[in-house]
Amino acid sequence: MPKMKTATVEMKQGGLDKSAKASEFDCLVVTNVRVYPFREGLNMGHIKALARVVLNDQIELTQLRVMDGENGLFVGYPNDPFYKGEEYRSIFFPITRECREHIENCVLEKYQQVTAA
């Protein structure tokens, strides 16, 4: 289990100072990856597999897609099916580049292992 840092932070809300306990992980770490590749006969377009990722043994991200794009394989995140805009709106996604790369590398590595077997 990752080490947790506990700190006291000062929050200003409405001009009032409040003291609160805050916990933060050193970083989010992928602790489990499951990949479910599609059989060759199925025509799913650019989608090659679905994946589930567990972060820090505490939260599970589901419905990630292994996609085959113009520049090779990448991980796509689930979209909001009820969004009516011009573009897609992701339900969840990593904020930092490091987190996105870490998740993508773990998923694609597992995809390569599963499809090679």
Helices and strands as residue ranges (DSSP letters): E 4-13, E 16-25, E 30-37, E 47-55, E 59-69, E 72-76, H 97-116
